[in-house]
Amino acid sequence: MFERLVFEDPQFFWLLLLLPLALGWYIWKRHRQTAELRISSIKGFEAKPGMLGKLRPILMVLRLLVLALVITALARPRSVDVSSRTSSNFGIDIVMAIDVSASMLARDLDPNRLEATKEVAADFVKNRPADRIGLVVYAGESFTQTPITSDKSIVLSALEDIEYNNVLENGTAIGMGLATAVNRLKDSKAESKVVILLTDGMNNAGFIDPKIASELAVEFGIKVYTIGVGSNGTALSPIAILPNGSFQYGRVPVEIDEALLKDISETTGGKYFRATDNKSLEAIYDEIDELEKTEIEEFRFYNYEEKFRPLILLAGFLLLVEVLLRFTIFRSFV
C-alpha cells in the first residue's frame, strides 16, 4: 500500500499566471494607494517617517498568498491510498527433480553443473510468485528435499542446501527421481502439474524404469520437461576420491541418454532441452517459465481524501488578517 498526492483539476494552475500580473499592477499603482497632502513646507513637522509605510507591502503579499491558496484549492488536491491484492485460481504446481550424483560436480559449467543448476533454479523460483514448488533430489536413489509449497523462502532455502554427499547411493536413477516427483504431484488439485527433471547422465540405477514413471505421469496429468546438462565431448569430472576426502578430477566423456529424456518429455506432453553451458541452462529455464504461465488477478483499491478544505480555511484566515490590518494598523486617508 502506498499514498500519493494528486490534483483532480490541474488546469486551474494556469491561473497562477495572474500572480505576477497582480504584483506588477501593485507596483505600478503603489503611489496611489497612499494618501498625499500637499503643503508648502514640512519644516514644522518634527516626526520622522515610521515603519508602517515600509511594512505596507505585506498587505499585497497576503493577498497574493490568498490568491495562490484559492487557485490550489480549485485544482482539488487529494491524497490517494492505493492497496493491491493478487490472487490466482490457475496456479501451477511444479516439482524440480535434480540429479545430485558425483558427475554433477563436473566443471564444464561454472563453477560446476550442480551449483550452476541451483543458481538458475533459484531465479526460476523467484519468478513464480503464484505457484507452488517442490524439490526432489536423486542419484542412485531419490528423496523429497521439500514438498510442494507456496512459501518460496522454504524452497529457496532447501535449494541452497542441496549438495553432493555420499549418503545417497551413487549412480543416476532417472526413473526413481521422476517417480518421486510424480508421487509429490499425484494428489494435487492444481489446473496444471509440471515436473522439471534435470540430469547429466544415463539411467544406471534404481528399481523403477523411467518409461513406467513417465506412464504414471501421464496417468496423473503431469507434464515433464527434461533437461540434459553437460558439454559435448569430454568434461573435467570427479574420477576418484583422494585420501584427504577431496575429488581427483580427470577428463571424462559426457554421456547423456538424450533418447530417453526426449521420450519422457514427448510422452507426457513436455519438451526436452540440452544445456551445454551456463547461458543455455539459464535460457532453458526462461523458456519453461514462458511456456508455463500463470494467470494472476490483481485487485487495486483506491481511497481518496480531499485536501482542499484546509487551503480554503487558511486562505480565509489570511484574507481576514489582511482586511483587519488594512482598516486598523495600515489605515490611511483616502
Phi, psi and omega in degrees: 000137178217159183237141177216160179258129180231161177242121184289324182234069185294346181297339179292343179295342175299334180292344177297342176295343178289337184297310177296330177293318179295322179294319177296319179297320180296315181298319183291325184262003188302319183294342180270351182274353178246129181296143180245144176232117183267124176224161184285335182204147178251017183299329184277355181263115183273333187294140177268154180302133180277185182276347184298322180297324180286332182272353183302327179300346178298334178296319179292322178300318179298318179296319179295320177297318178300315180297317180296320180293319179295318179297317178297322178294322178297332178286355176056069174290141176204148178270146180236119172265120181247121175238147182228153177219131179251146176214154179219126174260006185234034182296152180252136173264125186234135171240126176262117178259115188243128176290127179238026177291168185300330181294341178289354175271002178303145189258026175281348167247158186260125356279335171203175185299318184293313181293322177297320178295316180299318182295314181291321179296325179296318177297321178299315180299316181297334182270006180240066186294333186262359185256157172262137186228142176230166182232135172233135175242149181208152171221253173282345174216180185221157172205165181274120177285318173205136177291168182297133182210155176269354180277101185292334179295324178294316181296315181295322178294317178295323179295320179295329183281350181292130177202163177285137171210167183267014177291314177283143175299137182287156183129186180227099181262078183300319181297319180289321177299316179292319181296320178295320178296318178297319180298327179289335186254347190299330180263006181291142178261008183294153178296325182227136180234130189225140169243132172250106185256123182241132177211163178235017185212203181255153175286108184227016181208173178088163183249008177247124179289134181304326181291323176294319179297322180290327176293324175296321178299319178296319182299324182263012176067039183251129178267138183240122170261127181249143181230122172262121185246131180148145180288169176277147179090240181241162180218150177285107188230161176296133178237344180196163177251124181284163180303331180278002177095350179275166182272147167262131184256149176205168180284123182231137177298140178274118182236111179237130180281076183295326179298317179294315182296321177295320180296318179298313182293319180292321180296324185263000180084017179262216183205145178260141178230152175238125179250117181254350177203178183299319183295317180291326177295318178296319180296326180295312179295325176297320180292319177297321178300321178287323182291328184247074180275144177252134177279122181242129175262131178244126178253128178245136181241129183246129177239114184261140175228117182292138183242008185280336185299314178300327179293318179296317179297318179294320179297318178297320179296315180295323178295319178297318177298318181297316180295316179298317179296320183296322185259007175236274185297318183260022179293138183223168176286139180245000000 
